[in-house]
């Protein structure tokens, strides 16, 4: 990476849980892709960046883990997940979770999102939803924090099949649309002035402690909503993260924790799936 720490004011570590497949989707298709895709970010001021390794190592030590040096949600016991979530909730960071229920997207193709040559337009689309909120959060703070606008460094967790250069190109495409007044969705817009092509990079999960925090957030929310999947349903770790999930206008609903599609009724969630969203301020019409 060519940039120096002075060139950015914030760091956003980004990871996901579930998969972006849309051709076949559970529970409608027995052997389909996951019902959910969760894309998460853990955001902090750049001055915190040197401390992230120590934070994660302290959590690993407190959990009594001896077999590995990295924090990986899926390898933890339920008790350790809850403990780790409670410890992460005490860190000077903010969390974001975009939770996309894919049932209504089954077989869907978005020609606008696919204008950038990419095999991963749906992942890129969800990342856009995430960055709308991350950049709004940093934009609201940057003058108070620094007296000027400061950029955000983005670090993605490498996953097989993803090309993060395409994700960066998609964000660049949105910037040109925005500058030309041609952005299709304008309810929220990413603050592209805070994003810099040279401050986007992908790393293996085990190499970046910040990505391990983002993995925890994504996986905790995935486990709290994937009630119909093959795994064990558990809301505890996602509930424990409440102190760090970002707020806008005093609420975490549709900001730190965002449910798609909108309105929430379109998702046709079960009562169990609704519970974690209700915990974060969502209200569902009950017939």
Secondary structure, DSSP 8 states (H G I E B T S, - for coil): ----GGGEEEEEEEEEEE----SSBTTTSTT-B-SEEEEEEEEEEGGGGGGHHHHHHHHHHHHT--S-SS--GGGS-HHHHHHHHHHHTTSS-EEEEEEEE-GGGTT---TTGGGS--S-HHHHHHHHHHHHHHHHHHHHHHHHHHSS--EEEEEEE--TT--HHHHHHHHHHHHHHHHTT--S--SS---GGGEEEEEEEEE-GGG-HHHHHHHHHHHHHHHHH-TTSSS----HHHHHGGGGB--BTTB-BTTTEEEESSSGGGG---HHHHHHHHHTT------
